[in-house]
Amino acid sequence: MDVVLKLRELRRLRGLSQKDVARLSGVGEKTISSFETGDRAGSLKLSQLAKLLAIYGVTEERFFSRAIEELFDPDAISRRSREEQLVAGLLDLPADARKALLERFELMLDSALTVRGPASPSIRLAAPRAPARARHASAA
């Protein structure tokens, strides 16, 4: 996704008009319009971009990362909401059922990571876990 689309979609996502952004940022309304249409995207100054991103609540690092594109990707939104629903359902369970499911999930994660191999990006939980054999030995 290019800079022009990101700027326009961030403004829309925040529910702001070009006039609102101009008033809040000090960047001219016509200038904002020309950036969003691509007419003057090549002349966008870093100071202007910083002002716009501050209004949108986005850092420069995040703006130029692929993560920002997830804000506009309906599939990413549905995946995230499904994950949030699963976590909420997990938290509603009694402690013993939650613990049992978490242990099974850890085993599935370990298996998936083993299949992917060390060169692939890995998923890690917040706290390091003991190897599966050690966990089972301590549970016995």
Buried (B, 14 or more C-beta within 10 A) or exposed (E): EEBBEBBBBBBEEEEBEBEBBBEBBEBEBEBBBBBBEBEBBEEBEEEBBEBBBEBBEBEEEEBEEEEBEEBBEEEEEEEEEEEEEEEEEEEEEEEEEBEEEEBEEBBEBBEEBEEEEEEEEEEEEEEEBEEBEEBEEEEE
